[in-house]
Amino acid sequence: MKLVWFSHFVPFPPRGGNLQRSFNLIRQISSSYEITLVALNFFGEPPERLRSYIEELNQYCESVEIWELPYPWRGIRWWAELLWSPLLDPPLSCHALFSGRTFSRWRQILREHPGALLHFDSIDLALFAGAASSFRKVLNHHNCESAMAYRRARGESNPLKRAYLRVQADKLATLERSLCGDFDMNLAVSEQDMKLLRVNAPGAHIHIVENGVDTQYFIPTSTKQERHSLIFTGSMDWYPNVSGLRFLVREVWPRVKGKFRDARLYVAGKNPPKDVLQWPESDSGIVVVANPDDVRPWIARSVVYVCPILEGGGTRLKILDAMAMAKPVVSTAIGCEGLRVKHGENILVADAPHEFADKVTQLIEDDELRHQLGCASRALVEREYSWERIAHELEQAYRCALEPETCDQRARQCSRSGKVLSQEYGPAASG
């Protein structure tokens, strides 16, 4: 069966949540589908690097085609479009990927692959969907984008930014309402996200295809641990990660350091902003590891993994990575939202700064509890979150899109209708 996977980013190397998800799902289903990958060079990678990425992806794809963005992300034209974006419909994130040139090439791809199943890897590719009306097609949602935007708008203190974010959230909600039902299948990463999508698209056909972890790559190690150390990993050009980090450093870290004077906080991830890079200058206990080739050694040396996320959507692959390495995790409720974890059994959950710090302190001091949580975490991801298992969910979803009459609507992963979740994120509750 031919599959055209259309992505707004190049899914390699698999560092960061969205890239991990897309790469590992492509890798797992490549034995069942002839995959044509069409990807936009969202991150502006140079040609020599793209060539090496294509070489890697060709191990799993019949062909790989990478397009340049119509204009550079966050370049001069991007900022100009941003000023006009309140007048645009749909949101800026869709217009920034679309041009006459890319649309023309997309139509050519469709002519070259008649009868293929189409996988749109983001709602940001909405403007390309109209050309594919005669195809069976699947829309992946890495997050429920409107819910995430409403949540961010509520947390924004600047009234102008809050108003802008609210407008964009409304546009995303309208887009979900108009678009999701046109796809033969929508993919949500959790039951929570499925319910949130259903608020705007009550008639859409949705399967849950969760996020996962490479349990052969992230494994427990015998690396010597630093006794009073904790770590956060994640892409730091992603707003929820940066806002969570600032909460950690301003509200939680001083309490931990007050208890352990030699405590160390590792912050490892892609593209840290300037203020994060400057933290070690004022606090020698903070170590910022910018753009590591491999986060595993940094996770391995730390005693506790922390996920202080306060906003965002979807599910956090970073937690699954840490759990696969048998690391005890302390997270906010939002940080572990959508994952089948249980407080006190395989994770510790706290939201208030003093409670979060107390949980970190408890784990640092209690060897037995760390071991217990770490073992339970590893067991959970092996049982529930390996990419092999998640790929099986994806293949079920594809079959359901191709042959809807055979789809078992009673199955947990399939939903065509259902009770609407009380929407804390949407217009009625966002103030």
N, C-alpha and C positions, 0 to 999 in steps of 0.2 A: 504494500500500500504506500502511495506517495504522500508525503507530508511536507507542506511548506510552512516553516517556522519563521514568523516575521517578528523581529525584535527591535526595540528602539535603542539597544546597546549591544555591543559585541560581548557574548557570554563567555569571555575568557580574558585573563586567568580567573579562576573561581575564588576570588577574594571579595567578601562582602555578600550580604544576604541575597539580593536579586541575582547576582552573577552565579553564586553557588547553586541556587535553585535551578536556573535555566540550564547551566552547563551539565549538572548532574542528571537532570531529566532527559536532556538530549542524549547524553552518554548511555543512559539505561535503556531508552526505547529504540536506540539505533539498530538493534538486532531485529526489530519488528517492523520498522518503517524505513523507506528510502527518503532521507531528510534533505530538503533544500533549505539552507539557512540564508535568510536575508536579514541583514543587520545594519543599523545606522551607527556611524562612528560618533556616538554621543560624547565620549570623553576626549575626542580630538587626538587620538593616538597617531603617531607618525607612521609613514608607510612601511618602514623597515620592521617596526614592531607589529603592525597589522599582518605583514607577511608571515611572521612566526606564529601569530594567533591562528591564521587561516590554516597553516600546516598542522597545528594541533587539532583544530576542529574538523579537518578533513578526515581524521581517523574515524569519525562518527557520522559525517555528513557526505552525501553524494556530491554536493557542491556547496560552496560558501561564497556569498556576494556581499560586499560591504559598501555602503553608500555614505558619502559625506553629508553632514547636515546642510540644510539650505543656507544657514548662516551660523557662525560659531556660538555655542552656548555661552551666555553671559558676555558676549562681545558687544560692540557698539550697537549693532542693529537689534540684538536681543533686548538691550535696555530700552531702545526706542519702542520696540513692540510692547514691552512691559507697560509703558506709559499709555499705550492705546488699548491694552488688553481688557479693561473693563467694558469697552464697547464691542469686543469680539465675542463671537459665539461659534464654536465652543471655546474652552479655555486656552490660554497662551501655550500650555504644554503640548496641545495638539497642533496649533499653528506653527510652532517652532520646528516641527518635524516634517512639515508638508510643504511641497512646492510643485509647480507644474512639471519640473524635471523628475522628481522622485515619484510623482503620481504616474507619469508616463511610463517610467521603468517598471513600476508595480503592475500596471496593466499588461506590460509585455511578459512579466513573470507569470501572470495568470494565463495568458495565451499559451505559454510554453508548458504549463502543467495542468491540462484539463483533467477534471475529475479528482484532483488532489484534495486532501483534507487541509484546511488552513488553520494555523494556530497563530492568533494575534496575542503577543505576549504582554500587551499593556493597552489599557483604554486610551492612552495617549495617541495611539495609532488610529483613532476613530475616523479621521477624514479619509482613510484608505478603504474603509469597509464597504462603501457604496459600490465600488467596482466589482465586488466579490459576491454580489447578490445571488448568483447561480451556483455558488459553491457551498458545501458543508463547512461550517467554520466554528471555531472555538475561541473564546475570549478569556484570557488569564487575568486575574486580579491579584497582584502581589500584595495589595492592601485594598480595603474599601476606601477609595480615594476621597470621596465626599466626606465620609465620617472622619477621616484623618484630618482633612482640611478644616472641618467644623471644630474639631478638638483643638487644633492649633490656633484658630481664630479666638476661641474662648480664652486661651492662655496668654494672648498677646496684650501687653499693657499699653502699647502705643495705639491711640485711637485711629490714626490714619492707616497703619498697617492692619489693625483689626478689621477695619471696614473693607480694605482691599481683600484680605483673606476670606472674609465672609462672602464677598462677591464671587470669588473663585470657587468657594465651596458650593455656592448655589448653582454655578455653572456646571460643576462636576456632578451634582445631584441631578440636574436636568439631563445631562449627557447619559448618566447611568439609566435614567428613566426611559430615554428614547432609544438607547442602543442595545442594552443587554438582551431585550426580548427578540432582537433581530438575529442573535446568534443561536446556533443549534445547541450550544453548551457554554456555560460560564464556569470558570474554575475559581473557587475560593480556598484560601489556605487554612481556614478553621470554621467551625460551626458558628462562632461569633461573627466572623466576617460574612458568612452566608446569610445570617439573619439581618445584618446591617444592609447588605445589598438588596435583600428582599423588601426593605422599606421603600426603596425607590423603584424597584423592578419586581413587583409581586408575581408577575406571570413568567419570569425568566426561568429557564432550565439551568439548575446549578448543581455541580458536583463539588464535594470537598476533596481537594488534592493538597495534602498538607506539605509544609516544609519539612526537610529532613537533614540528615547528616551522613557524611562518609565515615562509617564506623571502622573502616580499614585505614583511614588517613588520620583521624583523630582517635588516638588510643591512649590508655594510661601509660605513663613512663616511670622509670626509676630515678628521674632527675632529682637532685637534692633541692628541697624547697627552702625558701627564705622564711624564717619563722613568723615574722610579723608583716607579711606582704599580701597585697591584694591587687587585682588586675581588672581593667576594663578594656575590651577590644571592640573595634567597629570603625566603619567609615566615618571620618570626621568632617566630611563635606555633606553629611546628612543631618538635617536640623535636629531631629529628635535625639540623635546621639550626642550632639554638642550641648543641647539644653540639659540633658540628663547628666552629662559630665560636670557642667557648671553647678548643678544642684549638688552633686557628689562632693566636689571640691570645696564649695562654700558652706554647705550645711552638714555634711556627714564626716568628711575627712578630718576636720579639726577635733571632733569628738573621739575618733579612732586614735589620732596622734596624741591626744591628751592622755589616753590610756597606755599607749605604747610609744615611747619617745623615739624609738628606732624604726617605727613603722615605715613601710615603703609602699607607694601607690604607683603601679605601672599603667600607663595609658598607651595602647598600641593600636595604630590604625592608619588608614589612608588620609592624606591631605589635612593634617591638623591645622586649624586657623592660627593666626599670629598670636592671639592672646593665650591659647593653649600651649604653644611652643615656648612662651615666656614663663609659664608656671614654675619650672625648675629654678629660675633665677631668684624667685622669692621664697621657694620652699625646696630645700635639698632632698626632701623625702619623696618628691614627685619625679618620676622618670617618664619622659615622653618619647616613645619609639615611633618615629614617623615612617610610614610606608614600609613596614617590614616585609621581607620576602616570605616569611613563614612565622605565623603567630604562635605556633605550638611550643617552641622553647620558652617563650615568655609566659604562656599559660602554665606550663609545666613547673616553672620555678616559683610560682605564686601559690599561696596557701588557700586563698579565697577568691572566687570569681564574683564580680559585682555587676549588676545590670540595673542602674538607677533611672531607667527610662520613665518619663512623665507624660509623653504624648506619642503620637504615631499610630500605626495600624499594623495589620498582619500579625505575624509571629516572628520572634527573634531567633534567627538561626545561630547567633552567637551563643545563646544559652545552650542550644543542642550541642554545639561544638565543645563547650566546656564540660557538659555532662558526659559526652563521649570520652573525654579524658579523665573521667571520674573525679572532677573537681566539684567541691561543694559550692553552691550558688546562693547568693542573696539577691533578691530582685524586688522591685516594686510590683504591685498588682498588674499595672499596665505592662510592665516589662515582660511578664510571663503570660500575658493574656493570650488565650487561644491554645496554649499548650496543655496537654493532659498531665499536669504536674500537681503534686499535693504537698501543701505546707507541712513541714515536720517529717515528711516521709522521704522526699527526694529533692526538696528545695526549702529555703526559708524566705518568707515574704513579709515585707514591711514597707510602709509608705512614709510615715513621719520620720524626719531626720534622726531623732534620738533613737527611735526603734530600729531603724536601718543600721545605725552605728552599733547598737546593742547586739544585733544579730551577727554582725561581722566580728565583734569582740568575742561573742560566745563561741564562734567557730574557731577563731585563733586559739582560744584557751582550751578547747575540748577536742582532743585527738580522736576520741572514740566517735563523737558526733560527726566530725569531718569524714572519717572512714565510712561510717554508716550511710551518710548522705551521698558520698561519692560512689559507693558500690550500687546503691539504689538508682542513682542517676544513670550510670552506665547500663544497668539492666533495663531501664526504661527505654533508652534510645535504641538498644539492640532489639528490643521487642516491638517497638512502635514506630521508630523514626528512621530506619535505614532507608537509603535511597532505593534499594531494591523493592522494598514494600511500597514506598510512595509511587514508584513508577508503575506498579500494578494498579494503583488507584487511577493514575493518568490513563492507562490503557483501557480501563473500564469506562472512563469518561469519554474517551474517543469512540469506543464501540457504541456507546449510548447516543453520541452525536450522529454517528453514521447510520445507526439502526434504532431509531427512537422507539419503535414498537416492541423491541426486545428489552427495553430498559426497565429494571426493577425499581419502581418509584418508592417502594417501601424500604429500600436499602438506606443505611445511614448516610452514605456518600451521595445520594441522589435526592434532589428536591425540586419539584415543579410548583409546589404551593406550600402553604403552611402558615402558622400563626406569626403575625408580624411582631418583631421585637419592639418593646418600648424604647424609642429612639432618643438616647441622651445626647446624640451628636447633631441631630438635624435642626432645621429651622425653628421648630416649636420650642426647643429647649436651649438654643444657643444664645438667646438674649439679644 
